[in-house]
Amino acid sequence: MRKLITGTSIVLLSSILVNAGNYGLTIFLARFLGPAAFSEAIVLSTLVLGLSFFGLGIQLTGAKYLSECETIDQRKKLVKMLKTLSIQISLGLVVVMALLSSWIISFLNFTETIPVFILILCIPFYFLLSTDRAYYQANQTFSKLAWSYMLEMIIRSGITILLILGSDIGFATAIAVGYLCSFLIPIHKLNEGLSPTSQTRLPDGYYGFFASIMVYELAQLIINYSDLMLVRHFFNSVESGLYGSISTIGKIVYFASWSLVLVLVPKVVELKRKGQSTNGLFVGVLSIVSIVSAGIILSCFFFGQEIIVLIMGNEYAHAGPLLWKYALSTSLFSVANMMCYYNLSLERCWPVSIVLLFGVLQAVLISLFHNSIEVVIMIQISLMSILVALMLVAEVLTATGSEKLSFLTKKGCFLTTYRKRAQ
């Protein structure tokens, strides 16, 4: 438990610094560009955040199976295989994104095309970086994991600001180049000096678990960012920029909770391998996420307008009264997200389909009902409240051994079963 607290402290401190840097860059863009241009800038960043969800799928799956290796050398050999797989997946995704690029540019009303193609080039580098982070996470070398995130933030922020202030390439291109450099530079060659590995296949169950994680990452992507994309599509640039400012501040609790998720996954795997109970760890992490969320929601409720004016500037003042509502929606999903990763670490895949269903419902309802920004936010609050309630009920019944939901305690899922039958 002490190692968990220490690891959490390191990653949490890093998360605070990284998010402070990222938010500092976002604030600079918001104040420098104004709501209309900021709308395009935040959607560009959202595309990269979408990419990061798939990267996290690679990272968390890798961390789970690397944690099960008995020696450091075995882990490094497995990293070699995971990097090869990451390259293969990323190249396939590059082709798909390139084919869809014209539709993406049109749907999101981009004024430039070059930045989108630069972001597509980021995919292989980010996936390789995610594999490195899986290795750090599995080893529980949280200082290296923290430094990896910090270096990415420093490079991106520095290059983006320098290009915007010191060149005439355009703010969108400057943002894209900043992302590309931040993914390329921190990559480490972990497998240098290793003898060739005789391992020719990935561990049993890897593909099934990886597929489950990626489906869940898709669900997270839809829940977290479909609203921004749809607001950009349906609303004008100024309204979209105001919504982007709400989203930027309101998601603080979500990104803060990620430090706990990063520590939670390998720790759950370790306790499971030792035959120890994970219930105490689950309750502890859930309590921390809930307390932090409550503090942020209350702050936004009482000082929403002051917060948004202080951070974003007077041009965004009209968005202030909606800030606490968006923070509530994000907090609810943070709780659901933590519960989902906890169950995935135990090879229980039942939350994946539930979260994906609610993600699709959110996108559909916003597409149908978007009379105002407030309506968009209330749709999210309603759906996330129902999602958390369902998952809490299922978690309690699972923990108490209820026979009504005995299928929830079964290891693996249809993806894992399908993979085993195919082998």
C-alpha positions as a printed Julia matrix, in Angstrom:
423×3 Matrix{Float64}:
   0.0     0.0     0.0
   2.91    2.33    0.79
   4.29    1.8    -2.71
   0.88    2.66   -4.14
   0.77    5.9    -2.15
   4.33    6.8    -3.19
   3.68    5.97   -6.83
   0.41    7.85   -6.77
   2.14   10.88   -5.25
   4.82   10.92   -7.96
   2.36   10.5   -10.82
  -0.14   12.9    -9.23
   2.53   15.6    -8.86
   3.6    15.01  -12.43
  -0.03   15.08  -13.55
  -0.52   18.43  -11.83
   2.59   19.88  -13.48
   1.78   18.43  -16.91
  -1.82   19.58  -16.78
  -0.68   22.98  -15.54
   1.61   23.23  -18.57
  -1.08   22.01  -20.96
  -3.62   24.37  -19.47
  -1.09   27.17  -19.62
  -0.72   26.58  -23.36
  -4.51   26.39  -23.77
  -4.97   29.63  -21.85
  -2.35   31.31  -24.01
  -4.17   30.17  -27.15
  -7.57   31.24  -25.78
  -6.4    34.73  -24.86
  -4.19   35.19  -27.92
  -6.66   33.91  -30.52
 -10.1    34.83  -29.15
 -13.19   32.55  -29.06
 -13.65   32.08  -32.84
 -10.07   31.02  -33.68
  -9.72   29.22  -30.33
 -12.58   26.99  -31.45
 -10.42   25.56  -34.24
  -7.37   25.3   -31.99
  -9.23   23.32  -29.32
 -10.7    20.93  -31.9
  -7.19   20.26  -33.26
  -6.08   19.45  -29.73
  -9.15   17.26  -29.32
  -8.14   15.18  -32.34
  -4.8    14.51  -30.65
  -6.51   13.69  -27.37
  -8.56   11.18  -29.32
  -5.3     9.68  -30.54
  -4.05    9.59  -26.95
  -6.96    7.37  -25.92
  -5.82    4.68  -28.35
  -2.26    5.21  -27.11
  -3.47    4.64  -23.57
  -5.08    1.42  -24.73
  -1.65    0.25  -25.9
  -0.05    1.49  -22.69
  -2.49   -0.07  -20.22
  -2.66   -3.4   -22.06
   1.12   -3.52  -22.26
   1.44   -2.6   -18.58
  -0.88   -5.43  -17.57
   1.05   -8.15  -19.41
   4.48   -6.7   -18.71
   3.54   -6.72  -15.01
   3.05  -10.47  -15.26
   6.64  -11.04  -16.48
   8.88  -12.44  -13.78
  12.14  -10.67  -14.75
  13.19   -7.32  -16.22
  14.81   -9.09  -19.18
  11.53  -10.82  -20.01
   9.79   -7.47  -19.89
  12.28   -5.89  -22.25
  11.93   -8.76  -24.69
   8.15   -8.39  -24.61
   8.55   -4.65  -25.22
  10.27   -5.46  -28.52
   7.26   -7.42  -29.67
   4.84   -4.75  -28.45
   6.71   -2.05  -30.38
   6.46   -4.07  -33.56
   2.73   -4.49  -32.98
   2.37   -0.76  -32.26
   4.01    0.13  -35.56
   1.73   -2.23  -37.47
  -1.42   -0.85  -35.83
  -0.34    2.78  -36.25
   0.44    2.4   -39.95
  -2.99    0.91  -40.53
  -4.57    3.8   -38.65
  -2.54    6.32  -40.68
  -4.0     4.88  -43.89
  -7.56    5.02  -42.52
  -7.17    8.59  -41.27
  -5.64    9.71  -44.56
  -8.62    8.3   -46.45
 -11.02   10.08  -44.1
  -9.09   13.36  -44.0
 -11.28   15.24  -46.49
 -14.43   14.35  -44.55
 -12.8    15.31  -41.22
 -11.72   18.7   -42.57
 -15.19   19.39  -43.95
 -17.18   18.14  -40.93
 -15.13   20.13  -38.42
 -14.97   23.26  -40.59
 -11.18   23.54  -40.58
  -9.71   26.51  -42.43
  -6.39   24.72  -43.12
  -5.61   21.19  -44.35
  -1.88   20.86  -43.59
  -2.3    20.63  -39.78
  -4.6    17.62  -40.11
  -2.03   15.71  -42.19
   0.73   16.59  -39.71
  -1.39   15.17  -36.88
  -1.9    11.97  -38.88
   1.89   11.61  -39.07
   2.02   11.77  -35.27
   0.28    8.4   -34.85
   3.26    5.98  -35.16
   5.47    8.08  -32.88
   2.81    8.38  -30.21
   2.09    4.65  -30.21
   5.79    3.86  -29.75
   5.94    6.36  -26.91
   2.93    4.65  -25.32
   4.8     1.31  -25.41
   7.71    2.87  -23.53
   5.3     4.16  -20.92
   3.77    0.7   -20.53
   7.25   -0.56  -19.61
   7.72    2.17  -16.98
   4.25    1.54  -15.59
   4.75   -2.23  -15.34
   8.1    -1.75  -13.57
   6.37    0.78  -11.28
   9.21    3.19  -12.08
   6.82    6.08  -11.73
   9.54    8.75  -11.78
  10.45    7.79  -15.37
   6.78    7.59  -16.32
   6.22   11.04  -14.84
   9.24   12.51  -16.63
   8.01   11.1   -19.94
   4.77   13.04  -19.63
   6.54   16.19  -18.46
   9.04   16.14  -21.33
   6.21   15.78  -23.83
   4.42   18.8   -22.35
   7.53   20.98  -22.22
   8.48   20.29  -25.83
   4.95   20.8   -27.16
   4.3    24.02  -25.26
   7.68   25.54  -26.04
   7.65   24.8   -29.77
   4.0    25.83  -30.23
   4.43   29.19  -28.51
   7.72   29.92  -30.32
   6.18   29.16  -33.71
   3.04   31.23  -33.08
   4.96   34.25  -31.84
   8.03   33.96  -34.06
   6.76   32.74  -37.43
   3.93   33.26  -39.89
   3.05   29.6   -40.58
  -0.38   29.95  -38.95
  -1.55   28.98  -35.48
  -3.07   25.64  -36.57
   0.14   24.46  -38.26
   2.17   25.63  -35.27
   0.01   23.54  -32.93
   0.35   20.46  -35.15
   4.14   20.79  -35.41
   4.35   21.16  -31.63
   2.52   17.88  -31.17
   4.69   16.06  -33.71
   7.92   17.15  -32.0
   6.61   16.31  -28.54
   5.88   12.72  -29.58
   9.07   12.19  -31.59
  11.73   13.52  -29.21
  10.92   11.61  -25.95
  11.0     8.12  -27.53
  13.59    5.87  -25.85
  15.19    2.72  -27.24
  14.53    0.42  -24.32
  15.58   -2.75  -26.08
  19.12   -1.72  -27.08
  21.74   -4.23  -26.0
  19.33   -7.13  -25.66
  20.07  -10.42  -27.28
  17.54  -11.57  -29.89
  14.44  -12.96  -28.23
  13.22  -16.46  -28.9
   9.67  -15.4   -28.03
   7.56  -15.61  -31.18
   4.07  -14.9   -29.88
   2.41  -12.58  -27.44
   1.04  -13.91  -24.13
  -2.25  -15.84  -24.16
  -5.23  -13.56  -23.91
  -3.3   -10.47  -25.04
  -5.29   -9.84  -28.21
  -8.64  -10.33  -26.48
  -7.74   -7.96  -23.64
  -6.23   -5.47  -26.08
  -9.37   -5.55  -28.23
 -11.53   -5.01  -25.15
  -9.39   -2.07  -24.05
  -9.49   -0.5   -27.52
 -13.27   -0.85  -27.69
 -13.45    0.86  -24.31
 -11.06    3.59  -25.45
 -13.39    4.17  -28.4
 -16.27    4.49  -25.94
 -14.25    6.99  -23.88
 -13.39    8.92  -27.01
 -17.06    9.22  -27.92
 -18.12   10.26  -24.4
 -15.28   12.72  -23.82
 -14.98   14.4   -27.19
 -18.03   13.79  -29.36
 -19.65   16.78  -27.68
 -16.81   19.1   -28.74
 -16.84   17.78  -32.28
 -20.62   18.07  -32.6
 -20.7    21.56  -31.07
 -18.03   22.6   -33.58
 -20.2    21.19  -36.37
 -23.62   22.5   -35.28
 -22.77   25.84  -33.63
 -20.95   28.93  -34.9
 -17.28   29.53  -34.17
 -17.84   31.89  -31.23
 -20.28   29.55  -29.45
 -17.98   26.63  -30.17
 -15.07   28.58  -28.68
 -17.07   29.36  -25.53
 -17.96   25.68  -25.17
 -14.29   24.81  -25.68
 -13.39   27.05  -22.74
 -15.94   25.26  -20.52
 -14.62   21.88  -21.63
 -11.0    22.85  -21.0
 -11.62   23.86  -17.39
 -14.32   21.29  -16.65
 -12.12   18.32  -17.6
  -9.56   19.12  -14.88
 -11.03   16.43  -12.64
 -10.89   13.81  -15.39
  -7.21   14.32  -16.15
  -6.36   14.53  -12.44
  -7.96   11.12  -11.89
  -5.75    9.57  -14.57
  -2.8     9.48  -12.17
  -4.81    7.09  -10.02
  -5.8     4.92  -12.98
  -2.16    4.63  -14.11
  -1.17    3.35  -10.66
  -4.32    1.28  -10.16
  -3.9    -1.11  -13.12
  -0.49   -2.67  -12.27
  -1.3    -2.69   -8.55
  -4.55   -4.61   -9.1
  -2.7    -7.12  -11.29
  -0.04   -7.54   -8.6
  -2.58   -8.11   -5.79
  -4.52  -10.53   -7.97
  -1.36  -12.53   -8.72
  -0.64  -12.77   -4.98
  -4.2   -13.92   -4.28
  -4.97  -10.84   -2.17
  -8.22   -8.88   -2.1
  -8.48   -5.77   -4.29
 -11.67   -4.42   -2.68
  -9.84   -2.09   -0.29
  -7.8    -0.62   -3.11
 -10.96   -0.07   -5.17
 -12.78    1.72   -2.34
  -9.73    3.88   -1.59
  -9.27    5.06   -5.17
 -13.02    5.61   -5.61
 -13.07    7.76   -2.46
 -10.18    9.91   -3.63
 -11.75   10.51   -7.05
 -15.1    11.39   -5.45
 -13.59   13.84   -2.95
 -11.51   15.64   -5.58
 -14.51   15.8    -7.91
 -16.78   17.25   -5.22
 -14.25   19.99   -4.43
 -13.94   21.02   -8.08
 -17.73   21.01   -8.65
 -18.37   23.19   -5.59
 -15.65   25.63   -6.64
 -17.17   25.93  -10.11
 -20.69   26.3    -8.66
 -19.83   29.24   -6.39
 -17.12   30.91   -8.49
 -17.76   29.7   -12.05
 -17.82   33.08  -13.76
 -14.86   34.4   -11.79
 -12.85   31.26  -12.62
 -13.51   31.39  -16.35
 -12.82   35.15  -16.59
  -9.63   34.79  -14.58
  -8.37   31.9   -16.68
  -9.72   32.57  -20.17
 -10.44   36.29  -20.2
 -13.5    38.56  -20.35
 -14.48   37.37  -23.83
 -15.5    34.01  -22.31
 -17.53   35.41  -19.36
 -20.9    34.26  -20.75
 -19.84   30.62  -20.34
 -19.23   30.95  -16.57
 -22.69   29.86  -15.25
 -22.43   26.56  -17.15
 -19.01   25.59  -15.81
 -20.18   23.66  -12.73
 -22.64   21.63  -14.8
 -19.9    20.53  -17.19
 -17.62   19.73  -14.23
 -20.41   17.56  -12.77
 -20.75   15.63  -16.01
 -16.99   15.07  -16.23
 -16.77   14.01  -12.58
 -19.47   11.4   -13.04
 -17.64    9.92  -15.98
 -14.34    9.96  -14.04
 -15.95    7.7   -11.43
 -17.35    5.38  -14.11
 -13.98    5.35  -15.87
 -12.12    4.3   -12.74
 -14.59    1.47  -12.08
 -14.27    0.27  -15.65
 -10.46    0.07  -15.58
 -10.6    -1.69  -12.23
 -12.78   -4.41  -13.7
 -10.7    -4.65  -16.87
  -7.61   -5.2   -14.73
  -9.42   -8.2   -13.24
 -10.27   -9.38  -16.78
 -13.95   -8.55  -16.35
 -15.05   -6.97  -19.59
 -18.71   -6.3   -18.86
 -18.32   -2.49  -18.43
 -17.02   -2.07  -21.98
 -20.34   -2.63  -23.73
 -22.2    -0.48  -21.21
 -19.89    2.51  -21.6
 -19.87    2.14  -25.39
 -23.68    2.12  -25.4
 -23.83    5.33  -23.37
 -21.2     6.93  -25.58
 -23.26    6.23  -28.69
 -26.42    7.46  -26.93
 -24.67   10.72  -26.05
 -23.57   11.35  -29.64
 -27.03   10.52  -30.99
 -28.92   12.67  -28.48
 -26.63   15.68  -28.99
 -27.05   15.31  -32.76
 -30.82   15.37  -32.33
 -31.13   17.93  -29.54
 -28.72   20.87  -29.73
 -30.9    23.94  -29.25
 -28.33   25.47  -26.9
 -25.02   24.77  -25.17
 -26.89   24.13  -21.9
 -29.03   21.42  -23.52
 -25.85   19.68  -24.72
 -24.43   19.68  -21.18
 -27.67   18.49  -19.54
 -27.78   15.51  -21.9
 -24.32   14.51  -20.68
 -25.22   14.92  -16.99
 -28.33   12.77  -17.38
 -26.55    9.96  -19.21
 -23.49    9.92  -16.93
 -25.7     9.82  -13.81
 -27.49    6.74  -15.12
 -24.17    5.14  -16.14
 -22.59    5.59  -12.7
 -25.73    4.3   -10.95
 -25.79    1.15  -13.09
 -22.09    0.46  -12.57
 -22.28    1.0    -8.8
 -25.2    -1.4    -8.49
 -23.36   -3.99  -10.58
 -20.18   -3.51   -8.53
 -22.0    -3.99   -5.21
 -23.83   -7.09   -6.41
 -20.57   -8.5    -7.8
 -18.69   -7.85   -4.53
 -21.45   -9.51   -2.47
 -21.49  -12.57   -4.69
 -25.01  -12.13   -5.99
 -26.0   -14.99   -8.3
 -28.15  -12.62  -10.35
 -25.02  -11.05  -11.82
 -22.64  -14.01  -11.53
 -21.67  -13.59  -15.18
 -19.98  -10.31  -14.26
 -17.31  -12.13  -12.25
 -16.3   -14.36  -15.11
 -12.84  -13.7   -16.46
 -12.41  -12.6   -20.03
 -15.17  -11.69  -22.46
 -16.47  -12.58  -25.88
 -13.35  -11.07  -27.48
 -11.01  -13.22  -25.41
 -13.13  -16.32  -26.05
 -13.17  -15.66  -29.77
  -9.4   -15.28  -29.8
  -8.83  -18.57  -27.95
 -11.12  -20.43  -30.34
  -9.26  -18.97  -33.3
  -5.86  -20.16  -32.05
